[in-house]
Amino acid sequence: MKQKKSFMYIASFLALTIPAPGRFVFGLTIILELFLLEILGILLNSLVTKLKFEEIRTYFVMFFMIAITILYRQILIFSYTEIALTLGFILYLPPVSVFLTHTIFSDLEEPLAKKLKSNLLITLIFSLFILIFFLFRDISGYGTFTFFGENHRIFEKIIFNPDKVGIFSFFATIPGALVLTGLTIYLFFFLRKKYRIISSRGETK
């Protein structure tokens, strides 16, 4: 089960990072949506379990997540139209990610507090990888740092002259994102392996 969930996180990582433009503000927008859906999704799953609506769980949870995504997108359209239009259909990928990892692969009998703690911790680690990914692409690929700015506009701080970015501009492209994603996934498994080795040594002692 854990291995299947790990592969699902990798698929989610690919879906959220490859099609999105390599700007930090876009990655942050996706992560905020991911956390919103994560928390509400866990609460909704627990509510469905208590109400014993098991037969309609899939339809109910998916409908709810799509509704929240539409609301989130509408808020973006009114506040940061450029971000909403640029991300487009990508905003509908986080609900699929959350639905697959925490509806299909979740332990429905697990207490709500424990479920929130464990799932939010995993999501936090997952989100940090995504934010670092977008931050690196923003700085190395464009020579900039982007964030939510005033007057409903994207704030852009030029760190390097775009003409001097050179070969690193490759990471701003989709092929560059694929290469960077491969390196990130390798780093993830490397760190997880090291953690397991250290944990096993601690248990042995």
N, C-alpha and C positions, 0 to 999 in steps of 0.2 A: 504493500500500500504506500509506504513512504517513498519507494523508488518511483512509483507511478505519479505520485504527487510532485516529486522533484522534476520529472520530465514535463509535467503540466506547467510548472513554474517556468521552465526553460521556454516552452512554447509561448507562454504569456509574455515573457521577456522579449522574445523575437517579435511578437505581434505588436507590442507597445513601442518598441524602439526603432525597428527598421523603417516603417512607412512615415514616421513623424520627422519633421524637419529638425536638424541638429541644433536647436536653440534651447538653452536652459529653461526659459520661461514656458516653453511648450511641455518639457518634461515635468516641470513643477505642476502645471495645470493638470496633467494626466495623473500625477501622484495624489493630488488633492481629491480628485474624483475617485481614485482607487480606495483611499482611506474612507471616504464618505460611504461608498458602496460596501466596503468591508464591514464597517461597524453596523450599518443598517441591515446588511444581509445576514449577519450573525444573529442580530436581535429578531429579525423576521423569521429565521429558521427556528429559533427557540419558541417563538409565539405559535408558529404552525404546529410544532411538536406538542405544545401544551393543549392546543385546541383540537389536536388529533385530526388535522386535515392532511393526512399522509397521501391520500390518493391524488390530491390536486397540488401537492407541494411544488412540483416542477413548474407548472404553469403559473402558480401564484407568485412564486419567488422571481421567476424570470420577468413576468409582467411588471412587478414592483420595481425591479432594477432598471428596466427600460424606461419606466415612468420617471424615476429619479434622474436617470441620464438625460432625458428630454428636458426636465426642469433645470438641471445643471447647465445644459447647453443654452437654454433660454436666458439664464442669468448671465452667462458669458457673452451672449449676443448683445445684451443691454449694457454690459460693463466693459468688455474687451472684444469688440466685434471682430477685429483682425485675428485674434487668437482662435475664436470660434470658427471662423470661415477657413482659416488655414488648416486647422486640425480636421475639420469635417467629419468624415465617417470614423476616424480614429477614436473619437470620443465614445463610440459604441463598442469598442474592444474591451475596456476595463470591466463592464458588467458581465461579459462572456467569461473573462478570466476569473472573476470572483465567483461566478455561478459554478464553473467547473471545479474549482479547487475547494470550495467550501459548501457546496450542496451535494455534489456527487461523491466527493472524497472526505466528507466530514463525519465525525462521530456524533450522531444525533443524541446519544445518551449522555454525552459529556456535559458537566455543569456549565452554566452560562459564563460565570466568572472565569473559570479555567479556560473555556473556549476563547473568550475575548483576549485573555492574556497571551495564550500560545499563538493564536492566529495573528494578532496585532504585532507580536514580536517578529514573526516570520515576515509579515508584510512590511514592517519597518526595515528589516535587513534587505529585503527585495527592493524596496523603494530607494534605499541608499545606493545600491548598485546602479539603479536607473538614473538617479540624480547625478551621480559621478560620471556616468556614461554621457549624459546630455551636457554636463558642464565641460567635460573634456572636448566634446565635438564643437561646442560653442566657441571655446577659447582657441583650440588648435585649428579648427576648420575655418572660422570666420575672423578670429582675432578679437572677439567681442565677449561681453557678458551681458545677458539680457534678463530683465525682471519685469514685474508689474510696475508700470509707471503712473504718473498723474494724468488727469484728463482723459482717462480710458485709452491710453496709448502704451505701447511697449517701450520700456526704458532700455536703452542700449548704451553700454559703456565700451568705447573702443580701447582695447588693451594693446593690440599690435596693429600696425598698418596692414590692411587686408592684402596689399600688394606684396608684403614681405612674409606672408604666412607660408608661401612656398609649397613644398611637398605635403605639408600637414593639411592642406585644403582637401586632400583626398578623403579625410575622415568626415568631411561635410557631405560627401556623396553617399548614395545607397550602397555601392560596393564597399566603400570605406566603413560604413556602419556595420556591414556583414562581418568584415574582418575584425573590427573592434568588438562586436558581439561575441565572436568566437573566442577572442582573448579573455573577455569578461567571464564567459561561462567556464573556461578552463581555470581561471583564477578562483571562481566560486567553488568548483569541485576540489581544487588543490587545498584551499583553506578548510573545506569541510573534512577532507581526508586527514589533514593535520590535526584538526579539532578532535576527530574520533580517536586518533593515535594517542593524543595527550589525555583524553578522557579514559581510554582503556588502561593507560599506565597508572592513572590516579586510582582506578577501581582495583587494580592489581595490588597496589600498595595498601 
